[in-house]
Amino acid sequence: MLHDIVYVKPLKNYRLWIRFEDGVEGEIDVAKLVNMEGVFAPLLQLEFFLQVKVDPEIGTICWPNGADLDPVVLYSKVSGQPMPVFSDIENISAG
């Protein structure tokens, strides 16, 4: 099940407070979650990192350069629930 992010607040030390539509919320350490290179390199600039916002169309957080984070991964980190396994696409489609 997908969970959309509905709120984000930047904190100190490349951390974010996020809330999901089902009320689950918590802190994410972005520096530990992603390598700050490639599309994520601009996040090293604090002014840029602070421009994080929720994109309601895709249900996750993003930055002005198009960098975003997978809400499934973020939900797993915040809730402590394991990541879903999508190993058999045919069974999911036949559902």
C-alpha positions, 0 to 999 in steps of 0.5 A: 500500500502506498502512503502519500506524504502530506507535510514536511519540515526541514530540521537541523543537520539534513534532517526532515520531519515528515507526516503521511496521510495516515497520520504516521510521522517522524524524523528522517536523516537525509544524509544517512539515506542518500549519497549527496552526489548527482541530483542530490549534490545541491542538497549539501547547500543548506539554502537549497536543502531548506527548499524541500516541499511536498509534491501532492501529485506524486505524494512525496517530498522534492526539491526544485531540481527535481530530486525526490525520495521514494515515499515507500522507503520513507514510510518504512524508515519512519514507521519501522515497518518492513519494505514491501516486496514486489517479487512477483509482478504477475501475481500483483497484477492478477490481484 
